[in-house]
């Protein structure tokens, strides 16, 4: 009934290996992107910007970065919040030191700086793995947050210790600061996310991505067949940290507008991103977006229904949300380790073969 291949012929290897081989999938994706770019900006308001759209885009970028490292390369990391802080503080220092620099370039440079820091903290992965690597990256989380708290140079010797995003424009439109219109901040973040998602998809499908997956599946066998563990692991840390740094810069410059490291980039953020890729699906670009969207929209939906509709106490709903998310994480780890993405794949296969048994 749906997702039929009849009449969808391929005449070249390039057509057969494209990201969305089925014509229906391609149409759905392009229509979704066109709707996001051409329709949503006219409908957006402050609530949708701050509560739904910007959080989904920012955390999708962070989940994408962690999924490259953990899902594709198999290197467990609990330092995502600290690397997001690196991107945020790098963007702050760049914008205050070079006010004329374009904000797009600032955020890309912030990702590059975070990539260098990520390679530094990724060096232990050459000797340790699994639980021990998770502890090592957890140490980086605490060290980076401590560093940004204790060294006044990072927050320009502000008395409060807080950093504030300066106002910046692109093509005459304000995209950061308190006066930025919602449609401008949304389009800026959406453009970054779409471009970098396409880059990530191509990376994971190419030679570099295959080397990451070989290391993930069995690092000793990968080394025997010629995959260099040093280059594969450090490149995964670099690319992952780049995406997480871009997410941190977006989180600070576009979404929050002001930040303090302990509150904005604490250990809870590292676990939040990890839960996103567990629920969305490890080793899946689409799973990063599904997991981030699910974990951002679920609390918003429950608060609107239970607090706004039924008048439940806010603290009770907050605890209920934590219980639901914890239960979902245990469910997916036990029942479906590949997350919501795998459930969608199974559903799609059944639709392709319906009404015949599968």
SELUMZA-107751 format. One record per residue (C-alpha): residue in three letters; y, z negated, x. Coordinates in steps of 0.02 Angstrom, whole numbers, plus 32768, in hexadecimal, padded with zeros to 4 digits. Layout:
<pts>
ALAYZX
...
</pts>
This chain:
<pts>
UNK800080008000
UNK807B7FCD8089
UNK80807FF78142
UNK80158091812E
UNK7FFE810081C6
UNK7FCF819C8165
UNK804F82228187
UNK809B81BD8216
UNK805C822682A7
UNK808582108360
UNK809182A583D3
UNK80B8824A8477
UNK808C81AA84D3
UNK8142817684CA
UNK8141817E840C
UNK809C81218405
UNK80DB80958477
UNK818480788426
UNK81B37FCA83EE
UNK819E7FF18335
UNK811A807A8329
UNK811A807D826A
UNK81AA80D98218
UNK81B98055818F
UNK81D17FCB8212
UNK8258802F8268
UNK82B6804D81C6
UNK82AD7F958197
UNK82EF7F5E8242
UNK837D7FDC8245
UNK83AF7FB48192
UNK83AE7EFA81BA
UNK841C7F158254
UNK84927F8681F2
UNK84A07F038169
UNK84C37E7B81EA
UNK854D7EE1823D
UNK859C7F3C81AB
UNK85877ECB8113
UNK857A7E158149
UNK86267E0F81A0
UNK86787E3380F7
UNK86177DA780A0
UNK861F7D1E8123
UNK86857C7E810E
UNK869C7BE08176
UNK86027B89812D
UNK858D7C1B814C
UNK85D57C3381FB
UNK85C57B7E8236
UNK852B7B4781D6
UNK84BB7BE081D3
UNK84E87C7F8231
UNK852C7C4182D8
UNK84A67BBA82ED
UNK841D7C3982C9
UNK84637CB58348
UNK84827C3483D1
UNK83DA7BDD83C1
UNK83807C8483B2
UNK83C87CB1845C
UNK838E7C0A84A5
UNK82E17C1C8458
UNK82D57CCD849C
UNK82F87C8B854B
UNK82787C008541
UNK81F77C7584F5
UNK82067CE9858B
UNK81DC7C5885FF
UNK815C7BF88596
UNK81167C7B8520
UNK810D7D0F8595
UNK80FA7CBC8641
UNK80A37C1B860E
UNK811C7BA8866B
UNK81427B0F8600
UNK81F87AD88604
UNK824F7A4285B9
UNK82F77A63860B
UNK83427ADD858E
UNK83CF7A68855C
UNK84037A508611
UNK84057B0B8632
UNK846C7B258594
UNK84E77AA785DD
UNK84F07B0E867D
UNK85207BA88618
UNK85A07B4685B3
UNK85F57AF7864A
UNK85EF7B9A86AB
UNK86497BF3861D
UNK86C97B668615
UNK86EE7B6F86D0
UNK86F87C2D86CD
UNK87707C34863A
UNK87E37BAD8681
UNK87E17BF58732
UNK87F47CAC86FD
UNK884E7CB18655
UNK885B7D708658
UNK879E7D888662
UNK874E7DD785C7
UNK86E77D5A8563
UNK86507DCD855E
UNK86517DD5861C
UNK86687D188624
UNK85CD7CF885BD
UNK85647D758620
UNK859F7D2686C4
UNK85757C7A867E
UNK84C57CB9865E
UNK84BC7CF98711
UNK84F17C508757
UNK846F7BFA86EA
UNK83EC7C758729
UNK840F7C3F87DD
UNK83FF7B8887AC
UNK835F7BAF874D
UNK83127C0187E7
UNK833B7B65884C
UNK82E57AF387CF
UNK82587B7187BB
UNK82207B60886F
UNK81A97ACF8846
UNK81487B4687D4
UNK80FF7B968871
UNK809E7AF58894
UNK808B7A9D87ED
UNK80687AD3873B
UNK80437A91868D
UNK807279DD866B
UNK80B879C2871A
UNK812B7A58870B
UNK81667A198661
UNK8194797286B3
UNK81EF79CC8740
UNK82587A3286C6
UNK827779948661
UNK82C0794986FF
UNK833579DE870C
UNK837079BB865B
UNK83A379098685
UNK83EC7939872F
UNK845B79C486EA
UNK849E795A865B
UNK84C078CC86D5
UNK85197945874C
UNK858E798886C6
UNK85B378D68690
UNK85D7788D873B
UNK86327918879A
UNK86E479288755
UNK86FD79D687A0
UNK868B7A20871B
UNK86FC79E5868D
UNK879E7A0186EE
UNK87BD79468703
UNK87DB792E8649
UNK87F378788619
UNK877978878587
UNK86F378E085EB
UNK86EA79648562
UNK87007A1F8578
UNK875D7A8984F9
UNK874A7B4584E5
UNK87EE7BA38503
UNK88237C2A848A
UNK87EF7CD984BF
UNK88037D84846F
UNK87A27E288476
UNK87FF7EC68442
UNK88897E5883FE
UNK88147DF2838F
UNK87FC7D3783AF
UNK87447D1083CD
UNK874A7C5E8411
UNK87AF7BC483E8
UNK87DA7B728341
UNK883E7C098302
UNK87B27C888313
UNK87847CDB826C
UNK86CE7CC48237
UNK86A67D7E8234
UNK86E37D9482E8
UNK867A7D068330
UNK85E37D4182CD
UNK85F17DF78307
UNK860B7DC283BC
UNK856E7D5683BC
UNK850A7DD6835A
UNK85347E6083D6
UNK84FE7DF48469
UNK845C7DC18415
UNK842B7E7283E1
UNK844E7EBC848D
UNK83F27E3484EC
UNK83607E348471
UNK83477EEF8492
UNK834E7ECF854E
UNK82D07E41853E
UNK825B7EAE84D6
UNK825D7F37855A
UNK82457EBA85E8
UNK81AB7E6D8598
UNK815E7F178576
UNK81787F558628
UNK81327F2F86D4
UNK818E7E8A86E3
UNK81507E4E863A
UNK809C7E7E8664
UNK80A77E1A8705
UNK80E77D8386A2
UNK80567D908627
UNK7FD87DA386B5
UNK80187D018702
UNK80117CAD8658
UNK7F5E7CE18633
UNK7F147CB886DF
UNK7F847CA78776
UNK7EF87CAD87F8
UNK7EB07D4F87B1
UNK7F607D9787A5
UNK7F7E7D73885E
UNK7ED87DC3888D
UNK7F037E658834
UNK7FAD7E6D888A
UNK80297E10881B
UNK80977DA5888E
UNK80A47CF58842
UNK81487CD2889C
UNK81A37D698856
UNK81567D5A87A8
UNK817A7CA2878D
UNK82287CA187D8
UNK82597D3F877A
UNK821E7CEC86D8
UNK82867C518700
UNK831D7CBF872A
UNK83147D2B868D
UNK82EE7C96861E
UNK837D7C308666
UNK83F27CC48652
UNK83CF7CCC8597
UNK83DA7C108584
UNK847E7C0E85E6
UNK84C67C958575
UNK848F7C2C84DF
UNK84E57B94852A
UNK85867BF48547
UNK85837C368494
UNK855B7B888453
UNK85F47B3F84AA
UNK86737BCE84A8
UNK86527C1683FA
UNK85F67B948392
UNK86297AE483C7
UNK86D27B048418
UNK86C47A5C8472
UNK86327A0384C3
UNK85FA7968851F
UNK8557797B8582
UNK84F478E68543
UNK8515790B848B
UNK851679C9848D
UNK848C79EC850C
UNK841879568503
UNK835B7954850E
UNK8350796D8451
UNK83927A1F8468
UNK83087A4684E5
UNK82837A0C846A
UNK82D87A6883DB
UNK82CB7B0F8436
UNK82177AEA8466
UNK81EC7AC783B0
UNK823F7B6C837F
UNK81CC7BD483EB
UNK81327B6E83B8
UNK81547B8A82FF
UNK81947C3C8315
UNK810D7C75838C
UNK80F27C6B8448
UNK80FD7D1084A4
UNK815C7D6A841B
UNK82107DA88418
UNK82107DAB835A
UNK81C37CFD835A
UNK825B7CB983B5
UNK82CC7CF48328
UNK82557CBB829F
UNK82417C0D82EB
UNK82FB7BF58307
UNK83267C318258
UNK82A17BC3820A
UNK82D67B238264
UNK838F7B418245
UNK83827B72818E
UNK82FE7AF38158
UNK83707A598172
UNK84037AB48121
UNK83997AE3808A
UNK834F7A358075
UNK83FA79E28085
UNK84467A558003
UNK83B57A377F8A
UNK8390797F7FA5
UNK843D793C7FCF
UNK84AB79B67F70
UNK843579D47EDE
UNK83D679317EC5
UNK844F78B87F18
UNK83D478717F96
UNK841C78078025
UNK8447786E80BF
UNK83E877FD8138
UNK834A780780CE
UNK835178C680CD
UNK836F78C7818A
UNK82D0786181A6
UNK827078CE812B
UNK82A5796A818B
UNK8264791E822D
UNK81BE78F681DA
UNK81AD79A68194
UNK81D579F9823B
UNK815B79868296
UNK80D379AE8218
UNK80F37A698229
UNK80E87A6082E6
UNK803F7A0882DE
UNK80047A84825A
UNK802F7B1C82C3
UNK7FEA7AD38364
UNK7F437AB0830F
UNK7F317B3A828E
UNK7F977BCC82CF
UNK7FD37BBA8385
UNK802A7C64837C
UNK809E7C2682F2
UNK80F07C7E8262
UNK80ED7D2482BE
UNK802F7D2782BB
UNK802E7CFE8201
UNK80A17D9281E5
UNK802F7E03824E
UNK7F987DCF81E6
UNK7FF87DEC8144
UNK80307E97817F
UNK7F7E7EC981AC
UNK7F427E9680FF
UNK7FCD7EFC80AF
UNK7F9E7F938117
UNK7EE87F8B80DC
UNK7F047F548027
UNK7EA77F657FB1
UNK7E137F738028
UNK7DC37ED3806F
UNK7DF77E98811B
</pts>
